[in-house]
Amino acid sequence: MVTFQDLQELPSRFAGRKFKQISLVHFLTQDDEEVAQVEAWGKGKYRYLQPQKYTANDLTNIADEYATETCRAAKPLYWDDLEIGQQTPSIVRDPYTTTIAVAFEQAWGGLFTRSHGFWFDLVSRHPALWLQNEHGVPEPPEAVHWDSALARSAGVPTAYDYGPELISWMATMLSNWCGDQGRLVGLNCEIGRFNLWAICQRGERTVKGNGQVVLPRRP
């Protein structure tokens, strides 16, 4: 159960001001006994964004980028050949769509995504878990990643990507670069914004991070 607590106006280096909405999340057992409380807050920083349409030219350019994506695979990248400041090859993961969200969910395995009797059994055991869609039917929390109406109820203008999915893109970029002879041994990501469904590239950094890769030396 979630209860609204406060709305605070704060200074922002980007827009001059921002609003912090504070809510109290109550964790209850199946007998309605409260076992924990967590104070949560959100900013509403996506409200100015609106879904857009991709043009045929947009899709052609994206297809060209996919076609030129390279994976080093068995060709070794040697430590001896690197220079400080050398850039890693980029990858594209656009446009973000419902199909992509569902495909990732199938591969990753969501915590709450069940079907038929398995879903209703989970709902009966955890009645505060689900979100009600526009038809009055319970949906899992992950549905905000493919259902724009539910995403809007959470304060985001349209469906958006998974955090783990975004992190996996970073891992793919580094794995493509280091190849089979290299090993990605560390990855740290800080997610600042969602990548929204049907929002064209807007020149904003949505994640930053760093990784550690072990590479072979030349024989």
C-alpha positions in Angstrom: 0.0 0.0 0.0 1.3 3.5 -0.9 0.3 6.8 0.8 1.2 10.3 -0.4 3.3 12.2 2.1 4.6 15.5 0.6 5.5 17.5 -2.5 8.7 19.5 -2.2 10.0 22.2 -4.7 13.8 22.0 -5.0 16.4 23.9 -7.2 17.5 22.1 -10.4 20.7 22.8 -12.4 18.9 21.7 -15.5 15.5 23.4 -15.4 15.8 25.8 -12.5 13.4 24.0 -10.3 12.1 20.4 -9.7 9.5 18.7 -7.6 10.1 15.8 -5.3 7.0 13.7 -4.6 7.4 11.7 -1.4 5.3 8.6 -0.7 5.3 6.0 2.0 5.3 2.4 0.9 3.7 -0.1 3.4 4.7 -3.7 3.1 1.9 -6.0 4.4 1.5 -9.7 4.9 -1.5 -11.7 3.6 -3.1 -11.0 7.0 -2.6 -7.2 6.5 0.1 -7.0 9.2 2.6 -4.3 8.4 6.1 -5.6 8.4 8.1 -2.7 6.9 7.9 0.9 5.6 9.9 2.5 2.9 9.9 6.2 2.0 10.0 6.6 -1.8 10.1 9.6 -4.1 10.0 10.6 -7.7 10.6 13.7 -9.8 8.2 13.4 -12.8 11.0 14.4 -15.2 9.4 12.7 -18.2 6.2 14.7 -18.4 7.4 17.0 -21.2 8.2 14.0 -23.5 5.6 12.9 -26.1 5.6 9.7 -28.3 6.7 10.4 -31.9 6.6 8.6 -35.2 9.7 7.3 -36.9 10.0 8.2 -40.6 11.1 5.8 -43.3 14.4 7.7 -43.4 14.9 7.2 -39.6 14.4 3.5 -40.0 16.7 3.3 -43.0 19.5 5.0 -40.9 18.9 2.7 -38.0 19.0 -0.4 -40.2 22.3 0.8 -41.7 23.7 1.1 -38.2 22.6 -2.5 -37.3 24.2 -3.7 -40.6 27.6 -2.2 -39.7 27.6 -3.4 -36.1 30.7 -5.6 -35.6 31.6 -8.3 -33.2 35.3 -9.2 -32.9 34.5 -12.8 -32.0 37.6 -15.0 -32.5 39.9 -12.2 -33.8 42.0 -11.2 -30.7 42.2 -7.7 -29.3 45.6 -7.4 -27.8 46.5 -5.2 -24.8 49.6 -4.1 -26.6 47.6 -2.4 -29.4 45.5 -0.2 -27.1 46.1 3.5 -26.5 44.7 5.7 -23.7 41.6 7.5 -24.9 40.9 5.0 -27.7 37.1 4.7 -28.2 35.1 1.4 -28.3 32.9 0.8 -31.3 29.3 1.9 -30.7 26.1 -0.1 -31.1 22.5 0.9 -31.7 19.5 -0.4 -29.8 16.7 1.6 -31.4 13.7 1.9 -31.8 12.4 0.6 -28.5 9.1 -1.3 -29.0 6.6 -3.5 -27.2 8.0 -6.5 -29.1 11.6 -5.8 -27.9 10.3 -5.4 -24.3 8.5 -8.8 -24.5 11.5 -10.5 -26.2 13.8 -9.4 -23.4 11.3 -10.5 -20.8 11.2 -13.9 -22.3 14.9 -14.3 -22.3 15.6 -12.7 -18.9 12.7 -14.1 -17.0 10.6 -11.6 -15.1 9.9 -12.0 -11.3 6.2 -11.6 -11.6 5.2 -12.3 -15.2 3.0 -15.4 -15.1 0.0 -16.6 -17.1 -3.4 -18.1 -16.5 -3.8 -20.0 -13.2 -0.2 -19.4 -12.2 -0.8 -15.6 -12.4 -4.1 -15.7 -10.4 -2.4 -17.9 -7.8 0.3 -15.3 -7.4 -2.3 -12.5 -7.2 -4.3 -14.4 -4.5 -1.2 -14.8 -2.4 0.1 -11.2 -2.9 -3.0 -9.0 -3.5 -1.0 -5.7 -3.4 1.4 -6.9 -6.1 -0.6 -6.2 -9.2 -1.6 -3.1 -11.2 -5.1 -2.8 -12.6 -5.2 -2.1 -16.4 -7.8 -0.1 -18.2 -10.1 -3.1 -18.4 -10.0 -3.8 -14.7 -7.7 -6.8 -15.1 -4.7 -7.3 -12.8 -1.3 -7.0 -14.5 2.2 -7.5 -13.1 4.5 -4.5 -12.3 6.6 -5.3 -15.4 3.6 -4.4 -17.6 4.8 -0.8 -17.5 7.4 -1.9 -20.0 4.9 -2.8 -22.7 1.7 -1.1 -21.6 1.8 2.7 -22.1 -1.5 3.3 -20.1 0.0 1.6 -17.0 3.3 3.5 -17.6 1.4 6.8 -17.5 -0.2 5.8 -14.2 3.3 5.6 -12.9 4.2 9.1 -14.1 6.0 8.1 -17.4 4.4 9.2 -20.7 4.8 5.8 -22.4 6.2 2.3 -21.9 9.9 2.2 -21.2 12.9 -0.2 -21.1 14.1 -2.5 -18.3 17.1 -1.4 -16.2 18.7 -4.8 -16.6 18.1 -4.6 -20.4 19.9 -1.3 -20.6 22.8 -2.7 -18.6 22.9 -5.7 -21.0 23.4 -3.3 -23.9 26.5 -1.9 -22.2 27.8 -5.5 -21.7 27.2 -6.3 -25.3 29.1 -3.3 -26.5 32.1 -4.2 -24.5 31.9 -7.9 -25.3 31.7 -7.1 -29.0 34.8 -5.0 -28.6 37.0 -7.4 -26.5 36.1 -10.5 -28.5 36.4 -14.2 -27.5 39.9 -13.8 -26.2 39.0 -11.0 -23.8 36.9 -11.2 -20.6 34.5 -8.7 -19.2 35.2 -9.0 -15.5 33.5 -5.9 -14.1 30.6 -3.6 -15.1 29.2 -0.7 -13.2 26.2 1.3 -14.6 24.3 4.3 -13.3 20.9 4.6 -14.9 19.7 8.3 -15.0 16.7 8.1 -17.4 14.5 5.5 -19.0 14.6 4.9 -22.8 11.0 5.4 -23.8 8.9 3.5 -26.3 8.4 5.5 -29.5 10.6 8.4 -28.5 13.1 9.3 -31.2 16.7 10.0 -30.3 16.9 13.2 -28.3 20.6 13.5 -27.5 20.3 12.7 -23.8 22.6 10.4 -21.9 20.4 7.8 -20.1 23.1 5.8 -18.5 26.8 6.1 -17.6 29.2 3.6 -16.3 32.5 1.8 -16.5 33.8 -1.7 -17.2 36.9 -3.7 -16.6 38.1 -6.0 -19.4 41.0 -8.5 -19.3 42.9 -8.8 -22.6 45.7 -11.0 -23.8 49.2 -9.8 -24.7 50.7 -10.4 -28.0 52.6 -13.8 -28.1 
